[in-house]
Amino acid sequence: MAKVTSFNMKRGPVDMLPHCTRKLDTPAILFSTGHTNNYFHRISDVLIPLFVTSYHFNRRIIFLVADNDSRLTYDHRETLKKLSEHKVYNIGVEDEILCFSRVIVGLKSRTLRLSIAPSLNSSSNFSMRNFTKFLRDVYSLERASVHEHSRPRPRMLIITRTATRRLTNHVEVVDMARSLGFDPVAQEIGGSVASVAKLVNKFDIMLGVHGAGLTNMVFLPENAVVIQITPVGLDAYADEFFGKSQLEEMQLKYLEYKVTLLESSLVGKYPVTSDVYKHPVELCLQNFQTCKDMFLDNQDVNLDLPRFRKTLLRALDLFARAANQTK
């Protein structure tokens, strides 16, 4: 948390306080974006807690941002505007002394990622389903559920990666998915948040290797299916970041495909007796930097197609049942 500014709260007589250049009756929320260098963390660690903390103010709230990261305040400006009718104040550059009748310091947090804990929303009764509906409103997304604007062949988005955790045989996966009855598209996720949201909302199934791109499941229509491909060693992270319980909160269906050593590019890189092969999950949990260096940044996946075929068939069955239930 080195990039997050600490604030000291001081109490004292009114006549000892700095002179206010402006007094505002509107309440404010002070929060930091200094730890949001990753797309997943911008959604999970800021936007979801900000939604829970601010939505009940009906946009009559001012955001005071410390450690401003424009990747959040600019890229997600549509979301911020939907939560507040006021401009966002970057308190690191403001040259005024703003006085508020009420300031909320920090955001309501939770244990699970991409989740809204019941203890946080007892007064507002918010859930992740409320948050994903809110995002569909923000970006004017057409599909609230998979049965809306449906097609004979379910559309599948296969998220590709070019740097780390690449799916090296994604072309063959596309061909197999098509032969099973899907309408698959393989592409890397990029562009503005608005364009990504509109793209993702068109699909019924999302498939990808564990990574930030899966965060875009928040734009899927309800009852869509998400297939997370979990590389060797990343089981705990896969469950914490994109686990079944979080997807159920969003009214999404979840399948996980655990990669075997024979499907991982780690094979042959280390001695056969290495803990990388014998105890990958434990090794990953012991030290994040080790996990990052070995399993996150230096591992690609080449799927065993006959083995993965079973997961695609399960996805097809899940989708068919979900689509029938929503009609």
C-alpha positions as a printed NumPy array, in Angstrom:
array([[  0.   ,   0.   ,   0.   ],
       [  2.973,   2.307,  -0.533],
       [  1.017,   4.292,  -3.12 ],
       [ -1.856,   5.047,  -0.736],
       [ -1.642,   8.309,   1.209],
       [ -2.262,   8.224,   4.957],
       [ -4.396,  10.944,   6.53 ],
       [ -4.415,  12.19 ,  10.107],
       [ -7.689,  13.346,  11.623],
       [ -7.28 ,  16.261,  14.016],
       [ -9.82 ,  17.786,  16.383],
       [ -9.686,  21.309,  17.698],
       [-11.568,  24.565,  18.324],
       [-13.228,  26.072,  15.261],
       [-11.138,  29.235,  15.517],
       [ -7.964,  27.157,  15.276],
       [ -8.941,  25.455,  12.017],
       [ -7.773,  26.725,   8.604],
       [-10.068,  29.242,   6.929],
       [-12.481,  27.619,   4.48 ],
       [-12.238,  28.926,   0.936],
       [-15.496,  27.098,   0.207],
       [-18.17 ,  25.48 ,   2.353],
       [-20.211,  22.685,   0.833],
       [-23.437,  21.248,   2.204],
       [-23.089,  18.133,   0.035],
       [-21.42 ,  15.209,   1.843],
       [-18.169,  13.786,   0.498],
       [-16.369,  10.459,   0.293],
       [-12.577,  10.385,   0.514],
       [-10.855,   7.398,  -1.086],
       [ -7.596,   6.456,  -2.792],
       [ -6.948,   5.042,  -6.256],
       [ -3.217,   4.624,  -5.681],
       [ -3.387,   0.824,  -5.564],
       [ -5.37 ,   0.323,  -8.773],
       [ -2.661,  -0.436, -11.326],
       [ -4.592,  -3.52 , -12.417],
       [ -8.003,  -3.557, -14.138],
       [ -9.318,  -6.202, -11.759],
       [ -8.419,  -4.126,  -8.702],
       [-10.039,  -1.004, -10.152],
       [-13.339,  -2.888, -10.294],
       [-13.009,  -5.036,  -7.178],
       [-11.19 ,  -2.727,  -4.776],
       [-12.649,   0.653,  -5.751],
       [-15.752,   0.64 ,  -7.946],
       [-17.688,  -2.072,  -6.106],
       [-16.989,  -0.607,  -2.619],
       [-17.666,   2.885,  -3.991],
       [-21.023,   1.697,  -5.325],
       [-21.956,   0.257,  -1.921],
       [-20.768,   3.374,  -0.074],
       [-22.285,   6.02 ,  -2.343],
       [-25.29 ,   4.707,  -4.278],
       [-27.883,   5.49 ,  -1.611],
       [-26.963,   9.201,  -1.825],
       [-28.724,   9.306,  -5.223],
       [-25.768,  11.126,  -6.829],
       [-25.834,  13.903,  -4.19 ],
       [-22.293,  13.105,  -3.085],
       [-18.832,  14.502,  -3.849],
       [-15.844,  12.245,  -4.524],
       [-12.484,  13.304,  -3.079],
       [ -9.777,  11.198,  -4.714],
       [ -6.315,  10.764,  -3.231],
       [ -3.402,   9.369,  -5.249],
       [ -5.412,   9.912,  -8.418],
       [ -4.976,   7.234, -11.093],
       [ -6.481,   8.457, -14.354],
       [ -6.965,   4.859, -15.47 ],
       [ -9.787,   4.796, -12.97 ],
       [-11.103,   8.371, -12.884],
       [-10.974,   8.794, -16.678],
       [-11.507,   5.286, -18.023],
       [-14.45 ,   4.726, -15.647],
       [-15.805,   8.273, -15.818],
       [-19.246,   7.058, -16.952],
       [-19.568,   5.002, -13.771],
       [-18.424,   7.876, -11.548],
       [-20.885,  10.266, -13.224],
       [-23.701,   7.803, -12.605],
       [-22.806,   7.767,  -8.896],
       [-22.19 ,  11.504,  -8.429],
       [-23.58 ,  14.629, -10.08 ],
       [-20.488,  16.6  ,  -9.047],
       [-16.982,  16.817, -10.439],
       [-14.321,  14.539,  -8.974],
       [-11.833,  16.418,  -6.789],
       [ -8.198,  15.359,  -7.017],
       [ -7.149,  16.457,  -3.558],
       [ -3.483,  16.064,  -4.402],
       [ -3.612,  19.124,  -6.67 ],
       [ -6.453,  21.201,  -5.207],
       [ -5.308,  24.612,  -3.924],
       [ -8.474,  25.284,  -1.917],
       [ -9.55 ,  24.471,   1.608],
       [-12.89 ,  22.738,   1.181],
       [-15.134,  22.358,   4.207],
       [-17.866,  19.751,   4.383],
       [-20.603,  19.104,   6.895],
       [-19.936,  15.375,   6.528],
       [-17.052,  13.323,   5.109],
       [-16.904,   9.536,   4.806],
       [-13.266,   8.461,   4.964],
       [-12.545,   5.27 ,   3.046],
       [-14.778,   2.733,   1.329],
       [-16.713,  -0.206,   2.689],
       [-14.681,  -3.319,   1.99 ],
       [-15.271,  -7.074,   1.998],
       [-13.441, -10.39 ,   2.208],
       [-14.181, -11.969,  -1.166],
       [-13.246, -10.265,  -4.42 ],
       [-15.998,  -9.246,  -6.853],
       [-18.425,  -9.633,  -3.994],
       [-20.656,  -7.557,  -1.744],
       [-20.681,  -9.009,   1.749],
       [-24.081,  -9.036,   3.523],
       [-22.561,  -7.207,   6.5  ],
       [-21.833,  -4.224,   4.259],
       [-25.266,  -3.788,   2.804],
       [-27.599,  -4.379,   5.735],
       [-29.062,  -0.892,   5.366],
       [-29.239,  -0.767,   1.579],
       [-29.739,  -4.451,   0.728],
       [-27.279,  -4.237,  -2.171],
       [-25.887,  -7.305,  -3.901],
       [-23.572,  -8.001,  -6.821],
       [-26.706,  -8.443,  -8.888],
       [-27.521,  -4.788,  -8.131],
       [-24.008,  -3.788,  -9.167],
       [-24.095,  -5.604, -12.515],
       [-27.549,  -4.161, -13.239],
       [-26.122,  -0.73 , -12.406],
       [-23.307,  -1.28 , -14.936],
       [-25.806,  -2.307, -17.602],
       [-27.572,   1.007, -16.982],
       [-24.295,   2.965, -17.063],
       [-23.327,   1.613, -20.48 ],
       [-26.863,   1.129, -21.873],
       [-26.257,  -2.586, -22.421],
       [-28.999,  -4.379, -24.327],
       [-29.079,  -7.773, -22.649],
       [-30.075,  -8.275, -19.029],
       [-30.434, -12.04 , -19.526],
       [-29.146, -14.598, -22.03 ],
       [-32.565, -15.194, -23.549],
       [-32.725, -11.584, -24.786],
       [-31.524, -11.198, -28.401],
       [-30.554, -14.871, -28.355],
       [-29.287, -16.835, -31.355],
       [-29.625, -20.501, -32.371],
       [-25.943, -21.09 , -31.54 ],
       [-24.746, -19.698, -28.191],
       [-22.035, -17.073, -28.664],
       [-18.735, -17.793, -26.928],
       [-16.046, -15.208, -26.182],
       [-12.599, -16.786, -25.831],
       [-10.31 , -14.232, -24.177],
       [ -6.792, -14.463, -25.567],
       [ -3.637, -13.128, -23.933],
       [ -0.415, -12.111, -25.681],
       [  1.989, -11.615, -22.779],
       [  1.487, -14.09 , -19.934],
       [ -0.678, -17.166, -19.367],
       [ -1.299, -17.484, -23.08 ],
       [ -3.69 , -20.075, -24.445],
       [ -1.314, -21.342, -27.106],
       [ -3.796, -23.555, -28.972],
       [ -6.76 , -21.166, -28.93 ],
       [ -7.253, -21.642, -32.692],
       [ -7.886, -25.349, -32.147],
       [-10.185, -24.518, -29.21 ],
       [-12.21 , -22.242, -31.494],
       [-12.549, -25.014, -34.077],
       [-13.639, -27.546, -31.473],
       [-16.149, -25.137, -29.921],
       [-17.649, -24.482, -33.341],
       [-17.96 , -28.203, -34.04 ],
       [-19.878, -28.642, -30.769],
       [-22.474, -26.017, -31.638],
       [-21.039, -22.762, -30.294],
       [-20.505, -19.561, -32.245],
       [-16.999, -18.767, -30.927],
       [-14.899, -15.612, -31.192],
       [-11.312, -15.434, -29.895],
       [ -9.824, -12.03 , -29.171],
       [ -7.823, -10.053, -26.669],
       [ -9.846,  -7.604, -24.595],
       [ -8.917,  -3.958, -25.146],
       [-10.236,  -0.5  , -25.892],
       [-12.471,   1.765, -23.846],
       [-14.491,   0.332, -20.984],
       [-17.686,   1.287, -22.826],
       [-16.685,  -0.629, -25.966],
       [-15.594,  -3.661, -23.931],
       [-18.868,  -3.642, -21.985],
       [-20.931,  -3.602, -25.185],
       [-18.812,  -6.371, -26.7  ],
       [-18.983,  -8.705, -23.699],
       [-22.724,  -8.216, -23.223],
       [-23.362,  -9.805, -26.632],
       [-21.991, -13.177, -25.513],
       [-23.552, -16.126, -23.699],
       [-20.338, -17.864, -22.639],
       [-16.991, -16.361, -21.591],
       [-13.863, -18.495, -21.536],
       [-10.391, -17.468, -20.462],
       [ -7.221, -18.319, -18.592],
       [ -7.137, -16.842, -15.074],
       [ -6.385, -13.129, -15.374],
       [ -7.77 ,  -9.6  , -15.28 ],
       [ -9.683, -10.06 , -18.533],
       [-12.187, -12.298, -16.745],
       [-13.2  ,  -9.269, -14.664],
       [-15.321,  -8.243, -17.643],
       [-17.806, -10.936, -16.654],
       [-19.563,  -8.08 , -14.806],
       [-20.929,  -7.029, -18.228],
       [-22.334, -10.444, -19.16 ],
       [-26.102, -10.969, -19.223],
       [-27.521, -12.974, -16.34 ],
       [-27.384, -16.775, -16.659],
       [-24.352, -16.578, -18.935],
       [-21.664, -19.216, -18.382],
       [-18.078, -18.41 , -17.373],
       [-15.301, -20.978, -17.853],
       [-12.14 , -20.179, -15.917],
       [ -9.022, -22.052, -17.014],
       [ -6.818, -22.346, -13.93 ],
       [ -3.08 , -22.773, -14.612],
       [ -0.903, -24.938, -12.362],
       [ -0.41 , -23.459,  -8.894],
       [ -3.114, -20.808,  -9.126],
       [ -6.034, -22.724,  -7.604],
       [ -6.382, -20.498,  -4.535],
       [ -6.171, -17.277,  -6.544],
       [ -8.677, -18.559,  -9.084],
       [-11.164, -19.251,  -6.311],
       [-10.525, -15.972,  -4.475],
       [-10.781, -13.73 ,  -7.522],
       [-13.33 , -15.469,  -9.776],
       [-14.808, -18.276,  -7.697],
       [-18.197, -19.933,  -7.896],
       [-19.721, -18.007,  -4.978],
       [-18.937, -14.631,  -6.569],
       [-20.445, -15.675,  -9.891],
       [-23.579, -16.962,  -8.204],
       [-24.015, -13.492,  -6.663],
       [-23.99 , -12.1  , -10.217],
       [-26.488, -14.731, -11.406],
       [-23.837, -16.338, -13.623],
       [-23.031, -20.012, -14.14 ],
       [-19.494, -21.154, -13.348],
       [-17.206, -23.882, -14.615],
       [-13.539, -24.298, -13.771],
       [-11.016, -26.224, -15.819],
       [ -7.872, -27.085, -13.854],
       [ -4.796, -27.358, -16.044],
       [ -2.612, -30.446, -15.581],
       [  1.185, -30.351, -15.638],
       [  1.177, -31.887, -19.108],
       [ -0.867, -28.911, -20.349],
       [  1.453, -26.361, -18.741],
       [  4.603, -24.814, -20.194],
       [  6.22 , -25.391, -16.786],
       [  6.993, -28.969, -17.816],
       [ 10.72 , -29.395, -18.373],
       [ 11.738, -26.078, -16.821],
       [ 12.63 , -27.488, -13.392],
       [ 14.087, -30.7  , -11.935],
       [ 11.523, -33.483, -11.725],
       [ 11.749, -33.416,  -7.912],
       [ 11.007, -29.672,  -7.717],
       [  8.191, -28.392,  -5.505],
       [  6.976, -26.534,  -8.593],
       [  5.626, -29.904,  -9.719],
       [  5.016, -31.62 ,  -6.381],
       [  3.448, -28.807,  -4.341],
       [  2.609, -25.937,  -6.715],
       [ -0.376, -24.562,  -4.782],
       [  1.467, -24.503,  -1.455],
       [  4.524, -22.917,  -3.087],
       [  2.353, -20.229,  -4.619],
       [  0.639, -19.429,  -1.329],
       [  3.891, -19.167,   0.624],
       [  5.275, -16.188,  -1.275],
       [  3.431, -13.998,  -3.78 ],
       [  6.583, -12.843,  -5.585],
       [  7.615, -16.457,  -6.118],
       [  4.12 , -17.229,  -7.34 ],
       [  4.23 , -14.284,  -9.711],
       [  7.654, -15.136, -11.104],
       [  6.986, -18.844, -11.6  ],
       [  3.27 , -19.353, -12.112],
       [  1.704, -16.039, -13.143],
       [  4.319, -14.47 , -15.417],
       [  6.077, -17.526, -16.836],
       [  3.398, -20.076, -17.608],
       [  1.41 , -20.697, -20.771],
       [ -1.338, -23.251, -21.361],
       [ -1.832, -25.756, -24.182],
       [ -5.127, -27.502, -23.565],
       [ -5.642, -31.235, -23.912],
       [ -8.505, -30.92 , -26.402],
       [-10.276, -34.258, -25.708],
       [-10.142, -33.504, -21.978],
       [-11.323, -29.905, -22.417],
       [-14.122, -31.034, -24.728],
       [-15.98 , -32.402, -21.695],
       [-15.968, -28.939, -20.099],
       [-17.381, -27.366, -23.263],
       [-20.167, -29.945, -23.342],
       [-20.996, -29.144, -19.716],
       [-21.097, -25.455, -20.631],
       [-23.465, -26.188, -23.49 ],
       [-25.759, -28.108, -21.16 ],
       [-25.602, -25.4  , -18.463],
       [-26.432, -22.715, -20.993],
       [-29.342, -24.661, -22.482],
       [-30.907, -25.22 , -19.059],
       [-30.352, -21.605, -17.991],
       [-31.799, -20.23 , -21.222],
       [-34.9  , -22.406, -20.859],
       [-35.422, -21.28 , -17.255],
       [-35.385, -17.585, -18.219],
       [-37.924, -17.873, -21.025]])
